[in-house]
Amino acid sequence: MKLVWKNFDLDLSSRTYIMGILNATPDSFSDDGIYSDRKRAVARALEMRDEGADIIDIGGESTRPGAKKVSVKEEIRRVVPVIEELAEKIKIPISVDTYKSAVARAAISAGASMINDISGLRFDPKMPKVAADSGVPVVIMHIKGTPGNMQADTAYRSLIPEIMDYLREGINIARRAGVSEDRIIIDPGIGFGKNVGHNLEILKRLNGFTGFEKPILIGPSRKSFIGKTLGDLPVSERLEGTAAAAAIGIFNGANIIRVHDVRAMVRAAGIADAIKRGH
């Protein structure tokens, strides 16, 4: 399985790829907004590149439970200058974490080469066309509700089938818009409208999603289910739990792991790959 576009060629069958998270926001749940400053954001992205990140994912609006929405103008103001500078300094793909078509369009013009849409192309009806016209890969994620209300109702009749149905429709939306089949990535949405048990079940049954024959991305990094499972650990103490979740995800079919702690997760993925793939 490969992702090939523009100047990039990711052989997903050879190893697990690491996506480094860069929150250019003042209200991120994980880093206290320290990368809302452009210089700090660029420096952190370069650091993640040096630590082994294969992709840098830049977001300008926090999607933690209950986070405040920001305007398109403000989101563009946060991410575009960072992307412009990074595009001149790094040769790995830059992903924009947004569900807004205008932000995605501006980010791609600035040098981004991937779209990570937490809504699975649902929140903005113009996003599918932007994804298709740009020719870049798009991550289609499952979410129940919106970031503002997703943890208010986490009831499912049947968790995995419902997530699969949502992703299947997202794939169909992308197809109808003209997104190339080989540029669609799926993400079951760990932490987005799920309780602790749901998140653990997703990781346990992740191999069921391989039937889509699409690259699978997961984002367990520092999530609350890890803290709650290990006795209400704060965000700063969830590294080992994240590594365990990533390793299980890799064994069950994940191709891309979205993380904050790049150096540690590159090493964890390296061991998981060595055991799983025999190299």
N, C-alpha and C positions, 0 to 999 in steps of 0.2 A: 504494500500500500504506500502510495507516494502523494505528496502535495507538491505540485510543480506549477509555478507561476512567475512571471516577470524574471527576476534574476535569482529566484530561490528554488531549491530542490531539496525537500525534506523526505528522506527515506524512512517512513514510519515503521517499516517492517524490521529495520535493523536495530533500533533501540528506542527508549522512551525519550521524548523531548520535554524540555523544561521551559515553561512560560513564566517569566518574572513579572510580578505585580508592581506597578508604579501608580500610586494614588495621588494625583495632582489635585487633592481636595483638602479643605480645612477640617473635615469631619469624618475621616476614615475611622473605622472601628479598630484598626490594627496598628496605626502608626502616629496617631495624634496630629495628623495634618502637617508633619514636618516637611513633606515634599510638595506642598502647595507653592513653594518658592521655586521659580524656574531653574535657578542655578543648582539648588539642592536636588531637584528632580533629575536634571541631566546628569549630575554627578552620581546619583544613585543608579540610574540606568546604566551608565558606563561601568559602575562597580558590579552590577548584576551580570553584564556581558562578560566581564573578566572572571566572574565566579563560575561561568559556564552556562548562563541562560541562552537558550536557542531562539527565544522570542521575547520581546518586551511588550507588555500589555498596559497601555496608559488609559486611565479613566479620570474624567473631570467631574463626575457626580457620584457621591457615595450611594451605594445600593444596599447598605446595611438596613436591617428592619427599622422602619420608622424614620428613615433619613429624609431630610427636606429636599424637595425638588429644586433644581436650578434652571435658569433660563438657557435657551440655546446659545444666546450671545455670551453668557457667562461661562458656559461649558467650553465653548470654542476658545474663549480668552485663556482658559486654564490649560488646555491641551495643545493647541496649535503651535505656540512658540516653542514648547518642549519638543514636539515632533519635528519641527523645522530644524532645530539645532541637532537633534539626535540623528536625523536622516543624513546629515553631512558627516557624522562621526562614527556610525556603526554600519556594519554590513549584514546584520541579522534582521529578520522581519520585525516591524513595529506594528502592533495591533492597537486599535482604538476600541476601548470598552464603552460602548454607547448604544442606546436604543433609538436615538434621534437621527433621522436621515441627514439633516443639515449639518450636524456635527460630524457624521461619518464622511460626508462629501468634503467638508473643509479639511478634515484630518488626512484624507487620502491625497488631496491636493498638496498638503504640506509634506507628504512623504510616508504616511502610513500605508501598510500593505496587507492589512487584515482587519476584519470587522468582528467584534465580539459582542453579540446582541443578547442581553439577558432575557429579552422578551420572546426570543424565537421568531423574530420578524412580525410580532403582533402589535406592538404599541404604536408604531408609526407606519401607516400604509404606504409611505413612499420609500421605506427602507429596502424592500426587496428589489426595486428598480435600481437604487443606488448601488446595491451589492452586485447586481447583474452587470450594470454599465461599467463598474470599476474593474471587473475581472479579478477581484481579489477573493481569497477564501473568506467564508463567513461562518462563525460559530452560532449554531442554533441551540439555545438553552431552554430547558423547561423551568417555568416559574408558575406557582399557583397564586393568582392575584397580582398585586403590584408590590414594589418594595415597601410602600406605605402600609399595606394591610396583609401582606403575605403570611405573617405569623399569627394572624387573628383566627384563621380557619385552616387548620392543617389536616382536616379529615379527608380520607380517600376511601372509596369503595374497594379499590384494588390498586395499590400503589404503582407497581411496575407497569401493568397494562395501561394505566392512565397516563403515565409519563411517556410511554412508547407512542400512544395515540397522539399526544401533543407534539412530540418530535416528528412523527410521521407527517402530520399536517404541516408543520414548519418546513419540512423537506419539500412537500408538494407546493407550498407557497413559493419557495425558492425556485423550484423547477419552472413553475408557470411564469415567473418573472424573467427566466432565462439564465439563472445562475448555473454554471457548469457543474455536472454531477461530481466531478473530482475536486471541487472546491467547497464542498459542504462538510462541516465538522459538527458533531452533535455533543451535547453536554446535558446530563440528567439533572443538573441544577442542585447539587448538594447545598443545603442550607437555605434554599429559596422556597419557602412555603412547606417546610418539612419539620417534623419533630426529630428527637434524637434517634428513636427507633427507625424512622424512615431513612435517615441518612446512613445508618449502619446497614440497613437492608439493601440500599442502592449499591453500596460497596460490595456487599456479599453476593449480589446477583447481577453485577455489572456485565458479566459475560453474556447475559441475555441481549444486551444492546449491540453485540457484535453482528447480529443478524441484519442490521441495517447496512452493513458493509461500508461504513463511513468511519473516519477517524473519530475516536472518542476522547474528549477532554473532560477532566474532572478538576474541581477546585475545592479540596478539603482544607486548605491552609488556614490554620488558626481558628477554625470555625467553632461555634459555641457547642456543637455536639461533642467535640473532643474535650472541651473543658468540663462539660456536665458528666460525661462518661467517666472521667478521671477524678471526679470529686470537686467540681466547681473551680477548676484551675483558671486563673486569669489569662488573658490573651498572651502575655509575655512568657507563659510557661507551657505552651502547647506545641512546642517544636517536636518532641518525641512522638506525641500522638499524631501529629501531621505526617511524620515519616512513616509510621505504621500504616496509616490510612493510605498514603501514597503507594506503599509497597503492595498492599492488598489490591489496590486499584490496578496496579501494573499487572499483577498476576491474573486478574480477572478481565484484562482487555484494554485498559487505558493506554492511549498513545501519547497524550500530552497532559502534563500535570501543571496546573497553575498555582504558583506558590510565592510567598514572601521571602522565605529563607532559602535563597538559591543555592548557595554553596553546600549547605547540609542536604538539600533535596537532590542535588546532582549526585552526591555520594550515595544517598539512599537508593536512588533509581539505578545507579551503577551496579550495586549489589543485587537488587531485585532482577535487573536484566541479566546479570551473570548467572544467577540461579535459574531463571526462567528460560533463557535462550542458550545457555551453555557456553557463554563467552564473556 
